[in-house]
Amino acid sequence: MKIGILGTGAVGRTLAERLVELGHEVAIGTRDVKATEERADEPFPVDLRTAPEAAAHGDVIINATGGQVSVAALEGAGAENLAGKVIIDVSNPLDFSQGFPPRLAVCNDDSVAEQIQRAFPDAKVVKTLNTVTAEVMAHPDKLGDGDHTIFVSGNDQDAKSTVVQLLRQFGWRDVIDVGDITTARGTEMLLPLWVRLMGTLGTTHFNYKLVR
């Protein structure tokens, strides 16, 4: 599968490395390729391209940008390069403007995933992976022998099936389809608890398990 990733931080890098391991063709997009390469502490694991080039490359797009800038980042990639494609949104609307712990910039009656879906109605947005850290996203088996839960939200059933297929390749066994894109409000609102647990546990290497 051809996959374009928007976001050059730890999440984008980690997912890119894992996807390449699994045999996918991956490109990471950024606004300024040269500046991003100069700032990087180490070489990128895949081709680094402009955001429009990475989006055009991908049959599936992963939004690994910060939730507060996700819509703008996707606009920079070009709506024409996103139309008809699955957008996997792994972002969270964390607002650190008032210090730590962060607030949610959007919650209760909206979510980043919904904002993206409204901004790009011809795309098929699926929310997932935002409730775990990057290493757990890509390698769920490294935590609790993979016996923990991940969620998906989205309006298009075929798009969700495509995303679940990728999650299974990563090693996710317990994947719960929460419902339409409005259910992303709930998974995004898990983040304040996740942040507090990170402080209490002293690690980001944990996840939720739904027992039923």
C-alpha positions in Angstrom: 0.0 0.0 0.0 1.2 3.6 -0.7 1.0 5.7 2.5 1.6 9.4 2.9 2.4 10.6 6.4 2.0 14.3 7.5 4.0 15.0 10.6 7.8 14.7 11.1 7.9 14.1 14.8 8.3 10.9 16.8 4.8 9.6 15.8 5.3 10.1 12.1 8.8 8.7 12.2 7.8 5.6 14.3 4.8 4.8 12.1 6.9 5.2 9.0 9.5 2.8 10.2 6.9 0.2 11.1 5.0 0.6 7.8 8.3 0.1 5.9 9.0 -3.0 7.9 5.6 -4.3 6.8 6.4 -3.7 3.2 4.4 -0.5 2.5 5.6 2.4 0.3 5.8 5.4 2.6 6.6 9.1 2.2 6.7 11.7 4.9 5.5 15.2 4.1 6.6 18.5 5.5 6.3 22.2 4.5 10.0 22.7 4.0 12.1 19.6 3.2 15.5 21.2 3.5 14.7 23.0 6.8 13.3 19.8 8.3 16.3 17.7 7.3 18.7 20.4 8.8 16.8 20.3 12.1 16.6 16.5 12.3 18.9 14.7 14.8 19.0 11.6 12.5 18.1 10.8 8.9 14.5 10.1 8.2 13.5 6.4 7.7 11.7 7.1 4.4 11.6 9.7 1.6 11.0 13.2 2.9 8.8 15.2 0.5 6.7 18.3 0.5 3.3 17.8 2.1 1.5 17.9 -1.3 3.9 15.4 -2.7 3.5 13.0 0.2 -0.3 13.3 0.1 -0.4 12.7 -3.6 1.8 9.6 -3.1 -0.5 8.0 -0.5 -3.6 6.0 -1.2 -3.9 6.3 2.6 -2.9 9.4 4.5 -1.8 9.5 8.2 -2.3 12.7 10.0 0.5 12.7 12.6 0.5 16.5 13.2 -0.5 18.2 16.4 -4.3 18.4 16.7 -4.4 22.2 16.9 -2.7 22.5 13.5 -4.1 19.4 11.8 -6.6 21.1 9.5 -4.1 23.7 8.4 -1.5 21.0 7.8 -3.9 19.0 5.7 -5.0 22.2 3.8 -1.3 22.7 3.0 -1.2 19.2 1.6 -4.0 20.1 -0.9 -7.6 19.0 -0.8 -7.2 17.6 -4.3 -4.6 15.2 -3.0 -6.9 14.0 -0.2 -10.2 13.6 -2.0 -11.5 10.1 -2.0 -8.7 8.8 0.3 -8.7 7.4 3.8 -7.2 9.8 6.3 -6.1 8.1 9.5 -6.1 10.7 12.3 -3.9 9.9 15.2 -3.8 13.5 16.6 -4.9 15.0 19.9 -6.0 18.6 20.5 -3.6 19.2 23.4 -3.2 22.8 24.4 -0.1 23.6 26.5 -0.7 27.4 26.4 -1.6 27.5 30.1 1.2 25.0 31.1 1.0 21.5 32.3 -1.2 19.5 32.4 -2.5 20.5 29.0 -6.1 21.4 28.2 -8.1 20.1 25.3 -8.5 22.8 22.6 -11.7 21.1 21.5 -13.9 18.6 23.4 -17.5 17.7 24.4 -19.4 18.6 21.2 -16.6 18.4 18.6 -13.2 16.7 17.9 -10.2 17.1 15.7 -11.4 14.2 13.7 -14.7 15.9 13.0 -13.0 19.1 12.1 -10.9 17.3 9.5 -14.0 15.5 8.1 -15.9 18.8 7.8 -12.9 20.5 6.1 -12.4 17.6 3.7 -15.8 16.1 3.0 -14.5 14.1 0.1 -12.1 12.2 2.3 -12.8 9.3 4.6 -11.5 10.2 8.1 -10.9 7.4 10.6 -9.8 8.2 14.2 -7.5 5.7 15.8 -4.2 5.2 17.7 -4.5 8.5 19.6 -4.8 6.8 23.0 -1.3 5.4 23.0 2.3 6.6 22.6 4.1 6.2 19.3 6.0 3.0 20.2 2.8 1.3 21.4 1.0 2.4 18.3 3.5 0.6 16.1 4.4 -2.3 18.3 1.4 -3.2 20.6 3.0 -6.6 21.3 5.8 -4.9 23.3 3.2 -4.1 26.0 1.3 -6.8 27.9 2.0 -9.3 25.2 -0.4 -7.2 23.0 -3.4 -7.9 25.2 -4.9 -4.4 25.3 -7.4 -2.3 23.3 -7.4 0.2 20.5 -10.4 2.1 19.1 -11.6 3.2 15.7 -14.2 5.9 14.8 -15.4 6.9 11.3 -18.4 7.3 9.0 -17.2 5.0 6.2 -17.3 1.3 7.0 -14.9 0.4 4.1 -12.4 3.0 5.3 -12.6 1.6 8.8 -12.0 -1.9 7.4 -8.9 -0.7 5.6 -7.6 0.9 8.8 -8.4 -2.2 10.9 -6.4 -4.2 8.4 -3.4 -2.0 9.0 -3.9 -2.2 12.8 -3.9 -6.0 12.5 -0.6 -5.8 10.6 0.9 -3.8 13.4 -0.2 -6.5 15.8 -3.4 -5.1 17.3 -5.7 -7.9 18.3 -8.5 -6.1 20.3 -9.8 -3.4 17.9 -13.1 -1.9 18.9 -15.2 0.1 16.3 -16.8 2.7 18.5 -19.0 4.1 15.8 -19.3 7.2 13.6 -16.8 10.1 13.5 -18.6 11.8 16.4 -17.3 9.0 18.7 -13.8 10.4 18.3 -14.9 13.0 20.9 -14.7 10.2 23.5 -11.3 8.8 22.5 -9.8 12.3 22.3 -11.2 13.1 25.8 -9.3 10.1 27.2 -6.1 12.2 26.8 -6.4 14.2 30.0 -6.5 10.9 32.0 -3.7 9.5 29.9 -1.5 12.5 30.7 -2.2 12.2 34.4 -1.5 8.4 34.3 1.8 9.2 32.5 2.8 11.4 35.5 1.7 8.8 38.1 3.3 5.8 36.4 6.4 7.7 35.2 6.2 6.1 31.7 4.3 6.4 28.5 4.4 2.7 28.0 0.9 1.8 29.0 -2.6 1.4 27.5 -6.2 0.8 28.4 -7.8 -2.7 28.2 -11.6 -3.0 27.8 -12.8 -6.0 29.7 -16.3 -7.2 28.7 
